Structures are given as C-alpha cells and as structure tokens.
Amino acid sequence: MNPFKERSKTPDNNFIPLKKMYPRSYNKDKTPPYSKTRVILMNGTEFESAWFMHQFARHCDVPEIKQALAVVRRQEQQQQKRISCLKPINESILETTIAYEQLAIDLTACLAVREKDENNVKALNFALLEDFDHLYRFANLLKTDKGADADVLVGKLTEIMPGRPTVAEHRYPADEIKPHIDCATADLYSKLAVNTITAAEQQTMNYYMNIAQWYKNDLGRRLYAEIGMIEEAHVTQYESLKDPNATWLEMWLLHEYTECWLYYSCFEDESDANLKRIWGEHFRMEVCHLKLAAAMLKKYERKLPVQVLGCDGEFPELLRLGSNKEYIRKVLRDTVTLTMKDEGYSELDGLPDGHRYFGFQKEFLQDGAKSPSHLVIEKAIKALGRDYRYSDSDHPVKSLRDRDRDNTELARIKN
C-alpha cells in the first residue's frame, strides 16, 4: 500500500459533517481488548497531530502554510472528537485505564520486536517494564475498589504482575534524554515507531494529568498522580528519540504519513465493523492531508517525500497489536534491574553511590514505603490475603514472586 497513489478528496471537501462526528460507541462488554486499545492509540495520534500543527503555526510566517495547517488541523480535531466518543458512557475511569496500560504494554512490545535501531529497542524495552508494572498497580486498585478482575478486561492476552517497581521509576529528569535518530539515514519503520510511541505515551500522560481529580478516593487520586509523573518521563524519553534537525515541513509530512500507516494498520486488523468503517474513512482523510503536506514541502523546500521517507511511500510492515507474553517475560528476566544513566542505561548496582538518581529518590520520595503505588498493593494484600495477579506461570524474576509482600527495593536500592 502506497498512500501517495490512493485517490482522495480535496482539502475543502474533506470535513466531517457535524451529524457524523458523534459515533456509536463500542460495547465495553463485547468489544475485543485490542479494538479498545486501537481507539486509545488513534485518539492520542490525533491529539499529537493537532497539537503539532498548532506549534508549527506559532513558528511559521508563511500565510499559505498557516492556512493549510488551519484547514488540516480542524479536520484532525474532528477525527479526534469522533474517536474520543467511541468510548461508551458506562465505561469507568479504571476500566479505561486498564485499556490504556494494555495498549502501552503491547504496543511497545510490538514495536520493539520489529525495530532494528538498537537505541530505540533499548528505550522501548526500558519503558515497557514500567508500564507493565503500572497495569499491575491499577489492576489491584480495580480489584479492591470495584471487586472486578482486570484479566477479564485484557482478555487474558496480557499478563498482570509486577514489573520494574513504580517506586523505583522516579529518576532525575535529565537522565531520560536519549540519542535521537537521523531522519536522513534511519529506517522508515524506526521513524514510524518513534512517532507512534511518542503520541501514545503522550496520550496516557495527558489522560492521567486530567483524570486524577475525578477519582472517588484519595488513594486512587494519588496513584494517578504518581504514575502520571512516570508517563511524563516516558514522553521525555520517547520524544528525545525524534530527529530535532528535521524541518517543520519534513516533520509535518512524517506526521501525516504516520497517521496514514496507523489508520491503514487499524483498518486491516479490525474485527469490529463499526470501528473498521471509521478507520477506513479516516485513512482516506489522511491521504488528503499527506498530499497537501507533500505539496507544501515541494513548493517551499524543493524536496520530495522520498527525501524524507527514504522510499517512494510504500508502507513497511503494518502494525498489528497482539499478545506478547513471552517477549515481555524475556525483557523482565534480562533488564528489570536497569536504571538510566546519562544517555544510556545501567544496572542499578553499577551506579556510583553519589549518583543523582539516589539524590532525587531521597528528595522526591523521602519514604518509598509511603508511595501510593506501594500502598495500593498493601491495601490489596490486606483485603484479599495476597495481591491480585493474572499470569500463565511463575514470575520470571524470583524476587517478584512473593504475593504477600510488595518489593520496593528491586532496581531502587543497591545490593
């Protein structure tokens, strides 16, 4: 599939009528888990696109480009509003949150499995184990507050057990910055992976930033606030992987191409007929946006899409969300005790005693045993007799197998 070869409407005929902007929501009890996660992914992708174009417009003094951005941005906003309302009214904050974390886990794993750039793989694998732990924390909150089992919501396609403990994830912010790709030489899939994961993690960050105050008890509000801090750290890491030397027009083209690739991937993989129709309609809209971005790039920078994409536009392998249990278990076994150091990663025991990680932990956390991410597990153990988990076999990390005690020392305290 090459989106540049597909037919599309003109920009002025590409708007969604108001009556079509409010869609029929999915059925939370019957819709497959990965259909729900696709809704979250594309919601975040549209937010990233609209917000990018606002920033572009604020740094552009070419009227024709600013007018083109305004038209496309309004259509991206229409798509975002439409996707956002696919979430049903009767789906609770926590039920939605479980889907957010399932997306974060399996999207990250799917991208990492197919990624060739070693630096990108390390970044994906590192954050993967942290989102994996977040699912475990929220699942225990769901069990104690609502009496519901998160394994039903994830369809038993994603295991629910501890990852790198959330309490260990609070690092000095400067260590989140990693080396970026070079758009001129990077593989097209790497460019798509970086764009996709940044948008997805940003959506999770935004959701937690704005949802904490709506939760109905103090521990839940505090848990969203704490994990929201880690999601911001993940956005910092992932956005640092993008090439900052690309021009605004090159970045615009990459945004539109990424959206085309994602919508077509969703369309090809979707089993829900209503969602599949929407993904197809939005793909056609994005083809129009892509061609307009390409026209602006050619006119004002005298560049063709092949110079940005590295190919004529043919899609690389499509994104297919699915279960990644064995891959995640391997990453857990191999890297759970890693932390960040400058532009790389280090075993926690390899950090010097005076490293800024320990100083930040002491100043920010003060007492890790009082962090909300730990208290929610203590609450579950007290109420249930042991923590809530779903796994196909024993945890691959021996020190995380104890279900009567939450490990707050792993990857946080030396030795």
N, C-alpha and C positions, 0 to 999 in steps of 0.2 A: 504494500500500500504506500503510495506517494501522494500526500495531501495536495501538493502543488499541481497535480494532474487531475484533481477532482473538481467537478463543477460546483459553483457556489453562487449565492445571491450577491448583489452589490451591497455595500455598507448601508446605504439608505433604506434598503428593503430587508434588513436583517434583524429588525427589532421584534421582540416577542409581544403580542397583544396582551393587554392587561388581564383579560379573562383567562389567559393560558399561564399566567405567572404563578397562580396558586394551584398546585397539582394535587392529585390524590395521593395521600400519604401511604407509606408501606404499612403492612400489618406486622406489628412488633413480634407477634407470636408465631407467624408463619414464614416471614421473610428470612432467607438464609443469612447467616452471620456475615459472609463476605459481601453480600449485597448492601448490608447496612454500612460496612466499612467503606465501600466504594462511595456511598453518599457523603460520608465524612471527608474522604480524600478529595472529592471533586468540589465540595464546599470550600475546603481550605485552598485548593488550587485557584478557584475563582476569587477568593479574598486576596490571595497573593497577587494575582494578575491586576485586579482593580487598584490595589494599593501601590503596586509598582508603577502603574501608569499615572497615578497622582504624583508620585515622587518625580517621575520623568517630566511631567508637565511643569513642575516647580523649578526644574533646572533647564528648561528649554525656552528659547526666544524665537522660535520659528513658527509663525501663525499656522501654516498649513499642517505641520506636525501636531501642534497642540489641538487643532480642530479634529484631526484624525483620531488622536488619543481620546478626546471627549466623546466621540461617537462610539468607538470600540468600548471604552470604559463603561458607558451607560448600558451597553449590551452585556458586558461581563457582569455588571451589577444585577441585571435582570436574571441572568443564569444563576448567580449566587442566591438570590432571593427564592428562586424556584426550587433549587436543590435544598436549601435550608428547610423549607416547609415540607419536604418529603418525610421528615421526622414526624411521627404521629403525636398527637396531643397527649395520649395516655402513656407515653414512654417517659419514665422518671429520669431525673438527673443522673442517678447512679447507673441505671441501665444504659443510658447513652455513654457514660464514662467507660463502662466495660468495653463497649464497641470502639471507643477512641483508643484504648490501650491495646485491644486486639489488633487494630489497624497498625498502631505504632510498632508492634512486635513483628507481625507477619509481613508488613510492607518492607520494613528494614531488612528482615531476613531474605525476602525475595530479591531485593535489590543487591544485597551483599553476595548472594550465591552466584549471581551473573556478572558482577562487577570485576573488571580486570585491573583497575587502578588500585595499587596496594594501599596507598594513603586513604583512599575513600573506603576501602574494605575495613581498615582498622577503625575508622571513625564510625562506620555503621555498626560494626560488631560491639564497639565500646558502649554506645548509647543503647543498643539492643538489650543488653543485660539490665540496664537501668529501667527501661520501660517495662521489661519483663517483671521486675520487682514491683513496679507501680501497680500493675494488674493484680498482683497478689495482695497488696495493701488495700486497694479499693474493693476487691472481692471479699475480703474479711469484713470491711465496713458494710457491704451489702448484706452479708450473712447475719451480722449482729443487729443491724438496724432494720432490715426488711425480712429477714428469715429466708432469703432467696439464694439459690445456688448459681454462681456465675458460670459454672461449667455448662449449664443449660443454655445460657446466652451465647457463649462462644461455640456452642455445638460440639464440644469436646474436641475441637480442632486445634486448640491452643492449650498447652498445659498451664496450670496455675500453681505456682510455688515460688519460693524466694529466688531472687536474682542477686545482683550486687546490692547489698542493703541500702535502702534510700538514705539512711543516716550517714553512710559513707560517701554519698554523691555530692556533698556540699564542698566544692573546691574553690580555690582562689580564681576569680573570673578570667584573669589573663592567661591561665593555662588551658582555657577552652579553645584558643585560637590555633588552627592547624594550617599547614601549607595548602595553597589553592591550586586548582588545575590550571592548565594553559589552554584556553579555548582554541588556539591555533593548532595544537597538536593532540589534544585529548580525544579519546574515542567518543563517538556520538552518544553511546549508552552512558558514559560517565557524566556527560553534560546533562542528560535527562535525569539520571539518578540524583545528582546534586540538586537540580531544580525541584524535583518531586519531593525529596525528603525534607528539604527546607520548608516548602509550602505546607507539608503535612504536619511537621513538628510545630510550625508557627501557628497552625490552626489549633493544635492542642494547647499550646501556651495561651493563646487568646481565650479559648474556652475556659480554662482554669482561672485565668485572671478575672473573668467576669462572672463565674458561676459560684465562687466560694461563698459570697454573701447570701446566696439564695438557699444554701443547705440548711436543714432544720435543727441541727445541734452543733455545739461548739467544737467537738472533736472532728466532725466532718468538715466544718469550715476551716479548721486549722490544717487538716490533711490536704485539702485542695490548695491552700496557700503554700504549704511546704513543697508539695510535688510540682506546683506551678513554677517555683523557683528553679527546679531541675529542668523543666521543659524550656525555660528561658535559656538556661545553659546549653541545652541541646541545639536551640536555634542559633546561638552564638557559634557553636562548633560547626554546624552544617553550613551556615551562610558564609563562614570563612573559607569553605572549600570552593566557593564560586570564584571565577576569574574577575577581579576588580578592574582589570585593564581593558575589558570589553567596553565598547562604546554603548551609549544608551540605546541606539538603534539596533545594534547587534544583540543586546540583552532583550529588547522587545521581540525581535524575531525568535529568539530562543524560548521566550515565554510562550509565544503563540504556538510554536512547534511542539513544545512540551504538552500544552493543552490538547492539541490535535492527537498526539500519541496516547495520552491518557484516556481521552474520551473514546478513541477507537478501541483501545485495550478494554475499557469497561464494556463497550458495546459487544465486542466479540466474546466476552467472558460472562455476560449477564444472563441469568436464568429467569429473572422476574420481567415479565412482558412490559409492564408499565415503565419500569426503570430503563429497560433496553431501548424503548422508544425515545425516552428523554436523552439518553446518552447519544443516540444517533442524531437527533435534532441538534444537539449542542455541538457535535462534531462538525456538522455542516456549517454552523455559525462560525466555528473556529477556523475552518478553511478560509472563509472570507477574511477574517482578521489576519491570518497568516499572510495572505496575498497582499493585503494592504501594508503590513509591516515590511514585506519584501520590496514593495514599490517605493516606500519611503527610504529604505536602505539604499536602493539603487539610485534614486534621484539625488540624495543629499550626501552619500558617502561613496557613490560609484562602486558599490560592492554587490555581489550576487549571493544568494543563500548558500551556495556551495562553499563559499569562503568562510562562512560562519559554522555551518553544519559539518563540513568535511565530506559531504556526499551530495547527490542530486536531490535528496529529500526522502528517499525510500526509508520507511520505518525500520529500525533494528528490531530485535525480538520484542514482542509485546509484553506488557506487564500482566502477569497472571497471579492474582492473590491466591494463596493456598496455605496448607498446613506445613510447618517447618520444624516439627518437634525434634528430630534427630540433629538437625543443624544447630538448633539452639542449645541442645544438650552438649554438643561438642564445644561451642563457644563458651558455655558455662565452665566446663571442665578446664579449658585451656586459659581463660582470661579473666575469671571472676575477681581475682585479687589485683588486677591492674588499676592504676590511677593515672592522672595526667601529669606530665612534666614538660613545661615549655611547649614546644611544637610537637612533642611526641608523647609516648606513654611509658610508664614504668611500673614494675612491681612495687607495691607499697613499701615492702621491706627494703627496697633499693633506694628510697628517698633519704637524704641526709636528715638528721633529727631536727635541724633548724629550717627545714623547707617550709615555704609559705602555706602549703596545704594544712599542716598541723596548726599553724597560727590562725588560719581562717576558721578551721574547725572549732578551735577553742573560743574564738571571739563570737562566731555566729551561733554555734550550737550551745556552747557552755556545758550543757549536760545532755549527752546523746540519749540517755535513758528517759528524757522528758520530751523527746521529739514526737510529734503527732504520728509519724509513720511507724514508730515503735509502739506507742500507746494503743494504737488501733489493733495491733496483734496481741498485746497483753489483754486487752478487753475481750477479744475473741477467745483466747485461751481460758480466761476466767469464766466466760459464759458457756463455752462449748466443751471445755475439758481439754481441747487442743486446737491449734489453728485450723482454718479452712484451707483445703488444697484440692486440686484435681491433678493427678499425674498417672501416667501409664505404668511407671515403675519407680524405684527409689530415686531420690535426687542424685544427680551425678556428682555433686560436691558433698562429701561426707559431713562436713561441718554445718551444712544447711539441712540435714535430715531430721534434726530434733524438732518435734512438733509441740513440745511443751515449753520451749524457750526460744525467744527471738534473738538471733545472733546480731548484736550491734557492734561487734569488734572486727569481723571479717572485712578486709580491704580498707580498714579505718585505723586500726591500732596495730603498730608493728609487732612482729613476732607472735 
